Amino acid sequence: MAAFVRTIPEGDDRARLTCQDCGYVAYENPKIVVGSVVDVGGQILLCRRAIEPRRGFWTLPAGYLEMAETVEEGAMREAWEEAQARIALEGVLAVYSIARLGQVQVIFRAGLAEPGFAAGPESLEVRLFDWDDIPWEEIAFPTVRWALERWREMEGLPLGAPSMNPPE
């Protein structure tokens, strides 16, 4: 079996995993995360994480995109898996780049397509929150906060260009 080594392939400027036998380059690319800010009559659907990282903290229904899946399909699947919610996507709310983790996050604005939601296997609890009742100190990740703030800015407005990472 051929061994892969990290080397700079001819014509490239970055070290890549390359097969010593045939020269095949195994590109390591960022992972795509998809999720939604689900608005139910002005309240936001949040999930309390049942898994690490950040078990017990609140997040949006979100997760990794699967192969052969569009970002829209992934966001709808994640809402079902984590919140047992059938959602209707309204458009892209935000795109975040988390370079240190090798992630690109695509966050949609959505509503419920059908009434009802419940905790899925990756959630301890799923709840609707009024804006003033969101447990900000228990939010799992900075991107969740950014997406919620973007939702608030855009509440009731047509979506234009998605927001990007806030300035550091």
Secondary structure as GFF3:
##gff-version 3
##sequence-region A 1 168
A	DSSP	beta_strand	4	7	.	.	.	ID=ss1
A	DSSP	beta_strand	16	19	.	.	.	ID=ss2
A	DSSP	beta_strand	25	26	.	.	.	ID=ss3
A	DSSP	beta_strand	31	40	.	.	.	ID=ss4
A	DSSP	beta_strand	43	49	.	.	.	ID=ss5
A	DSSP	beta_strand	58	59	.	.	.	ID=ss6
A	DSSP	beta_strand	62	64	.	.	.	ID=ss7
A	DSSP	alpha_helix	71	83	.	.	.	ID=ss8
A	DSSP	beta_strand	87	98	.	.	.	ID=ss9
A	DSSP	three_ten_helix	99	101	.	.	.	ID=ss10
A	DSSP	beta_strand	103	112	.	.	.	ID=ss11
A	DSSP	beta_strand	123	129	.	.	.	ID=ss12
A	DSSP	three_ten_helix	131	133	.	.	.	ID=ss13
A	DSSP	three_ten_helix	136	138	.	.	.	ID=ss14
A	DSSP	alpha_helix	142	154	.	.	.	ID=ss15
###
